[in-house]
Amino acid sequence: MAPAFESRTFVNGGMLRKFNGQYVSIFLRIEEEAGTNLIAMSTDNQKIRVKLQDSTGGRKGSWVEIIGKPVGSDAIDAKEAILFAEDEPGLDVDAYNMMVEFLNNCKELYRSG
């Protein structure tokens, strides 16, 4: 049985500083990966540095979901990295950004159903 993910908040690059030290989930497009260091762009075009536990093996342009804790406004210590298949359809970044804004601004409505 796979281990459960930590409770986390979905964010984009502009929201990272609000969640320092808390678990977040963010979707990033890989720009460069060197070992366990990743440079990527968020859905709102912020350059994010990620310290990985293991290399993702992804190519430039691939989408990856990073689950970890932000360190400052542009860096994350990753606990998990989920690489999306390269033949998957592209991510709708506008829809993702609207979703994270909604989830973070309407928490009571979201939690109560």
N, C-alpha and C positions, 0 to 999 in steps of 0.2 A: 504494500500500500504506500502510495506517494505521501510525503510529508505535507501537511497543510501549509498554505501561505500565511504569512503574517497579516494581521488586519492592516489595511493601508488605504491611502487616499489617492485617487487618480488626479494627476496634475499635468500641466504643461510647463515649459521652461520658465515662463514669467512668474510662476507660483512657487518655485523651489524655496526661495528664502523664507516663505511663511511656514515651512514645514521642516526646518532644520532639526535633525535628531529624531524625526518621526518617520515611520515607513511610508513610502509613496510608491506609486506605479506610474511610469512615464514611457511614452512611445517615442523612439528616436530613430533617425535615419543615419546609418553608419557613414562617416566620412573617412575615418582612419582608425586602424586597430594595430597596436604593437604589443604583443603579449597580453598582459592583463590591463593595459591602458587603452581606453576607447575615447575617441573624439567623435561627437555626433551632433546632429541638428534636431532640435525639438520641433513639434508640430507648429509652434509659433515662431520658428526661425531663430531660436536661441542656441548658441554653441555651448554644448554641455560636455564636461570631462567626466568620465566614469572610471572608477577603479573596480575592475572585475575580479572575481575569485578565480575564474578560468576564462580562457579565450572563447569567444562566441564562434569563431570560424566563419563569420559572415563577411560578405564582400561589400565594397563601397556601394551605397545606395540601398542596401537591405534594411528592412525595418526590424527593430528589436524592442521588446518590452523589458524595461529595467525595473526591478523591485529592489529598493534599498533606502538608505537614509541620506538626504541632502547634507552637504557640507558647504555652507555659503550659498551664493546665488547661482553658481554655475558648475557645481561638482556633486557627484553622488558616489557613495560607497555602496556598491551593489552586493546584494545577497543572492539574487537570482537574475538570470538573463535568459529571455525566451526569444529565440531567433525565428522569424517567420519565413516560410518557404518563399524562394525568389519567384516562383511562378504564381504566387497568390496575387489577387488584384490589389491595386494600390490602395493605400489608406486615405480615406476622406478626412484630410486634416481640418477642414472647416467644421465638419460635424464633430470630430473629436474635441476640438477646442470649445465648441458650444456645450458639449456634454460635460466637460470638466468644470466649466463656468457654472452650469446648472447644478451639478452635484455639490459644488463648494459654496454656492450662494443660497441654495434651497434645501439645506440639510434636514430641517424638520419635516418638510413635505416628503422628501425622499425616504426618510426613516419610518414615517408613519404610514406610508403607502398611499 
